[in-house]
């Protein structure tokens, strides 16, 4: 179709060109006709003046002679591309000049001696010049007629070509329209089917998501109830164990004093194994029991804290992240000064609407971990930044600390699980709490790290939560 359109345009241009040449030929013929009329009019005006000496005839002659230069100039201009016509125009110009000379002499003589002028008219060659001008102008007309026939034929041929191209173009357009309609119908049908399938799939997915959300919510409630019940059930015997451990520790002191008294007053009654058990084994065992119960108490408190946090009602509100992070960093300033750690906060940070307490707890945990797990012998550097990723605010906490083995990137978010050297206090609860809180807010937590190269934790939260979660 593009080729047909180009061909049609080219043919239209050729047709217009042929039309211009036809119009040009008609204009040349009109000028030649005017020249022939001028020659005849001059002869008629001269004869009329010779016969009647009327001033009108002489005036007509003078006016006709005045038009000759412009007429010859037009013919030269219009036939500049035709050498044969240019030659005939030169002949016609010479003949008309001779004829004007003879005719003008006759008119002047007629003004003085009409009889002599009539006699002179019969003897001069003006009639011969007129016949030659008729022959020359006739040849010029014949030449233009021949060109006119050729140019009209070329114009008609161009018109026929244009009609043929338009017919082909029309046929192609009809074919394209038919194919387009067919393709559009199939495509529209496919779109309708796809839309219906998508709607059905969307409805099915919504039902599945609704059911799964209900199941997860119920499972989460059950887990929270279980954790609460277990922690309470464990706390009761734990309190007893801790209490009796204290009583054992208190009873061990008079027992040790009794052993010393027996050794001093009745050494023959002292048994070495009993003395070792009272002085060393019993206090060591009590110490182990106390350490284990204290650790178990901390774990139970952590479970209770997570359980209570899961039941807390979320209250979204606008948060100024820069202000919140500056407050957290200020609370850790003494530790930063001790370790020589530099904290950089990149400004500005995008706005965030979320639960203030949950966000503050998560950021505090991540920043405290960055300060806690520095690489020995290397000045600590912590960089805090935030950016908008589609409809989420991604907060990055990057450090140059000891780093985390890539194999542990998932397990560090599990409850009571830690990675690397265990030389820092902690029970493996912080990151689990961060992930749980992020999930409750509809967000995610991710880690990028390698051993010895620092770590970057990215907390991605919805910029504007749709609903508040309970």
Secondary structure, 3 states (H helix, E strand, C coil): CHHHHHHHHHHHHHHHHHHHHHHHHHHHHHHHHHHHHHHHHHHHHHHHHHHHCCHHHHHHHHHHHHHHHHHHHHHHHHCCCCHHHHHHHHHHHHHHHHHHHHHHHHHHHHHHCHHHHHHHHHHCCHHHHHHHHHHHHHHHHHHHHHHHHHHHHHHHHHHHHHHHHHHHHHHHHHHHHHHHHHHHHHHHHHHHHHHHHHHHHHHHHHHHHHHHHHHHHHHHHHHHHHHHHHHHHHHHHHHHHHHHHHHHHHHHHHHHHHHHHHHHHCHHHCCHHHHHHHHHHHHHHHHHHHHHHHHHHHHHHHHHHHHHHHHCCCCEEEECHHHHHHHHHHHCHHHHHHHCCEEEECCCCCCEEEEHHHHHHHHHHHHHHHHHCCCCCCCCEEEEEEEEECCEEEEEEEECCCCCCHHHCCHHHCCCCCCCCCCCCCCCCHHHHHHHHHHHCCCEEEEEECCCCCEEEEEEEECECCCCCC
